[in-house]
């Protein structure tokens, strides 16, 4: 797997997901296990794979987008407002089960749906994909807040055993921390947020990054924090190229998905 490249970065399904089980992991996280009506294979090289979920409209209907001859999704009017991107926490290829962790908010399309979801409920799965692949020649540093926690945990658990990874995850409460059994090539540091200021900014200044290592910094977090960390990383580690830093704006305070840029 060391030098192998993924042959694709996106799969379009336009299929149904049925709720199999729901569980409250903490006051901030709801875990939902779905069964996919359409079989698919998740690329084992993908780091932090994500799903494009489709939620029912006010009538309970699901309106899937069309797909053109180039396998590109065409979003008709009204579909974008019902679509949300979420990371995969677990994947069972034999039974076609997908686990998604929903962060609880006071409002929001997906969070509101997840808090009342029950066995048998159905949503749509437009597709899945990833932007980055595992690469055993590189050292990955993974950074994220609670929204990116599922992607980071999945990546730590599913990466090749020899893949070197260092992760820093900031959660809201200690009860949000998820136990993992990791190989010796992977380390994770948990931060518990206190107050409005993120601890990630201070944590990255203490990273031991060696000039002779091929480093990739991958992360997901609130948009303003992503912008701040990007500047801090460039200032602290001047030897790193901009191509080595991949920070994604998972969410933005006061904005719904589709109303802000995920990457700058």
C-alpha positions, 0 to 999 in steps of 0.5 A: 500500500505504500506507494499505491494511489487511490483510483477515485475520490468520490462515489455517487450513490443516490441511495437510502440509509435506514436507521438501525440504532441510535445511542447518546454517547455524551450530552454533545454526541449522538451516534446513529448506525445506518444500513445502506440500501445500495452496496458500496466499497469504501476505499481503504486509502481514504483519510477522513472519508465523508458522506453527503447526506440528504434529509427529508423535506417538510412533507417527508420526501427525499428529492435526490439530485440528478447525475450527468454523463460525467458522473457529476451531481446536478443540484436542483433547486431546494436540494442544497438546503437539505444536504449536509456533509458528515464524516464516517465514524465506523464502516461495516462492509459485510453488513453495509452499516455506516456509523455517524456521530452527530454533534448536538446543537440547539438548532440545525437541520441535521442535529434536529433530525438526529435528536428525534431519530428512531429505528426505521427512519430513512434519509438519503445518501447522495455519495461519499468521498475524500480529499486525502489518502493515507501515505506511509512515506509521510507523517500525518498530524491531525487537528480538529474540534469535536466536529472533526473528531469522527473523521480523526478517530476513523483515520487513526483506527483505519490507517495502515499499522505502520502509518505514523500519525499524531492527533490533537482533538479538542472536545467540549467535555471529558465525556466526549472523549472516545477510547481507541486501541491504536498501534504504537505508530499513532498517538492522540492528545485530547484537549477539553475546551474551557471557555470560548478560546480554543486550546488548539492554537497553543497546542500546535506551537508545542508540536515537535516537527522535524525538518527532515520529515515529510509532514502533512497537517490535516484538520477540520474545525470551525471556519474562523479557527481554521483560518487562525491555525493556518496562519499560526502553522505557517508562522511557526513552521516556515519550512512547511509548504502551503501544500502540506497544510490541509485545514477544512472549515467543517462549520461556521458560527451562524451559518448553515452548510452551503453558506460558507467556504470549506476551504480557503 
